[in-house]
Structure formats: structure tokens, C-alpha cells
């Protein structure tokens, strides 16, 4: 007996509580949310202040009735809490503008409306740097939040040197990656490094294991260094698993069968297994990201179809532990829509998820029921040789301003610097 569920149970909730950090969020009817620097759909959504660069955010609305949407922006602190600023402090233009670029799907079994938005644009521009949230709302009820999406605006004032190596801790040598980081703060002038500067390090796009406010090990007038054996250590984890559903005309090795019934497409994946004790195998991935693509189409945004994709993880039930599918397509979050259910008859975890045609990276993460601790390695393995992308962001707040400026950013890959 199958117990696959789609888990679309998200109800009304306070998604903008100023006392908590703001996560990516969307209504269950909103799918395939992508945010990236325009022209580079695998790049993170980051633009330079006062430049010609723009960010593109795309999403599909699968609800039965088309809706009209407005958008606005929220400036945030380094830890993604709403800043104590009014809209005109950080943006030029009207506070709400219409999302007016949309198209209906063409020739698909699942009908949807594809929305696309690029900014800054003629209606709105950013005055200051920092973390931002794109907030999409119902045009006729601005209290109804449809989508929240993180992005960044940087004013690149600081340079950084960074490298990734094996951990200096002997117990972590073969499982972990450690960053050595030096930040040149001379362009900021006289600062208090313990209060004016916050450094954040993120592995891939993952937010649940990012390191915030790392303690420095050396401070001079010009530089701050982070080189302690106890800091900037990440599990190497493993390369992401992948699904190729760019075509329903053939089956890739990850797929058992593809069926069309009940006016819906159904894709059953080969069972997955616990990779924890498996030797490391180099398998190039997208570091958790995904691409919307239909092989026989020149316009996948509106011609790619949706299918119910069936995940199966063949492992014994984990006591007091929840299991989730995780990646960019889940919002880089522990998303209730992607929680697996245990089937005691088949002795496996199962999930039924609605995905658009494309190429997806994913992994299985666990959440401890007592502590809430998230583990990316418990079901995937842990190897220092894994290729991971790290992003370093440096935020600065002087006593004379009320917000955290994003003044430095650097991205490096462990593949070329692990030693």
C-alpha cells in the first residue's frame, strides 16, 4: 500500500514577525520560484548598488483562478530580521507596484500562469545596500502574502582572501571543510570590529547551517582574520542527488516509470538509500540548485509541464526524527511541503511532490524531534572532498546609521582550494 502524500498543508501564518528572521516563503499554489542575477539563472540573487545589474524572480501560479499581484521590498538586518526603516529610507519609487509580466502556459496538461519580475526597474530602485526581501501580495488585499524571496544588494568596499582546507581538528580531517579568511577593512576607516562588523559564511545556498557573527582571531588597523582551528568549520557532506525530468518521452536511470493518468503526469523515481557509509564518489552537481527545462521546447517557462514525482527512501524508521527533501526548489528551507511520511508496509519514507520539468538537485536532511537540529550528513555521508560553494558576506553598521550595509562579498569553491 502506498502512502505518498503531497503535504500541501501550509495554512495561514505570520510570515513577517519582526522578532524572527524572514525565510523564503510561498503559498502552496505558487511553484517553481527562481531568483537569480538576470542572465545567469544559476547565480545567487545579488546585485551591486547603483549598477546596471538586475535580479529576476520567476514563479508559477497553479491556482484555478488567475490573480493580480503587487510587489514591494523589505530591508533586513544581517540576520534577516526587518530593519527599523521606512520604505522611503531604502527605496525610490512607489511602495507597491504591479507584477505585470505574466503569460499563460501553452500545451501543458497542468495549466498555470508564469510570472516574471526584474528589478531595479523604471518603477523602483534601491538607495542602500543590505539584505532584502521581495514581498509579493494580492493586489486587492496587501495583507495576503503570496511570496517572500531573499536577495542582496552589495556596495563592494572590502576585499577578502579566503581558502578552504581540511579541518585542523584530527577528528574532523576526513569529514569537514574549514575556511581561512582575511578581510581588509581599511576602506571603512576607524571601526570597532567587535560591534561594527558582522561576517556571515554560507555553504551553497543553505541557510540552516550558515555561520553568523564569527569571532575573529586577529585584528589590526587594516585587517581582520579568522583562522582559529575551532571556527569556520562545515560538514563536507556529499554531492547532491539529482533528477532529470526534462522529457517525459524517455526514462533516465533515476526513473522507474513515467505514466499519464487522471489528467496528470506521474514520475516514479528509483528508490534511494542511506549514503552515510558509502565511499565518496565524484559526481558533479549544481550545489543544490535546479533548472527549469523541457527538452523539446524553446520556451520552457510556459511550455514545461508539471508532474507528480514520487520519492522513496529505503531505510528503517528513524526514532523521533523527521526527514525532508531539501534543495533550492524547497526554498533552501525545511519545508513542510517536502516532508516524507514513513510507510511501515514498505519500510520506507515516501513523498509525492509536484515539480516542473527540468533538472533538479536534492538531498535528504533530518530534523531531530527534541532539539530541532538539522543534519545534512546523517543520510548523505560526510566527506571533505565534496565540492561545495561558500559565500562570505560582510556587514557594517557605523554608530551614525540605523541599518546594516552589505560592504563585501566573496564566493569560492572548495574543489579548487581543498588541500
Secondary structure as UniProt FT lines:
FT   TURN            15..16
FT   TURN            18..19
FT   STRAND          25..26
FT   TURN            28..29
FT   STRAND          30..37
FT   TURN            38..39
FT   TURN            41..42
FT   STRAND          46..48
FT   TURN            49..50
FT   STRAND          55..61
FT   STRAND          69..76
FT   TURN            78..79
FT   HELIX           87..90
FT   STRAND          91..93
FT   STRAND          97..98
FT   STRAND          102..104
FT   STRAND          113..119
FT   STRAND          124..126
FT   STRAND          130..138
FT   TURN            139..140
FT   STRAND          141..154
FT   STRAND          159..166
FT   HELIX           170..172
FT   TURN            173..175
FT   STRAND          176..184
FT   HELIX           186..188
FT   TURN            193..196
FT   STRAND          197..203
FT   TURN            204..205
FT   TURN            208..209
FT   STRAND          211..212
FT   STRAND          218..219
FT   STRAND          223..226
FT   TURN            229..230
FT   STRAND          233..235
FT   STRAND          241..244
FT   TURN            253..254
FT   STRAND          255..261
FT   TURN            262..263
FT   STRAND          264..269
FT   TURN            276..277
FT   TURN            287..288
FT   STRAND          290..292
FT   TURN            295..296
FT   HELIX           300..303
FT   STRAND          306..313
FT   TURN            319..320
FT   STRAND          321..326
FT   HELIX           328..330
FT   HELIX           336..338
FT   STRAND          341..343
FT   TURN            344..347
FT   STRAND          348..356
FT   STRAND          358..368
FT   TURN            369..371
FT   STRAND          374..375
FT   TURN            378..380
FT   TURN            384..385
FT   STRAND          389..396
FT   TURN            399..400
FT   STRAND          405..413
FT   HELIX           414..416
//
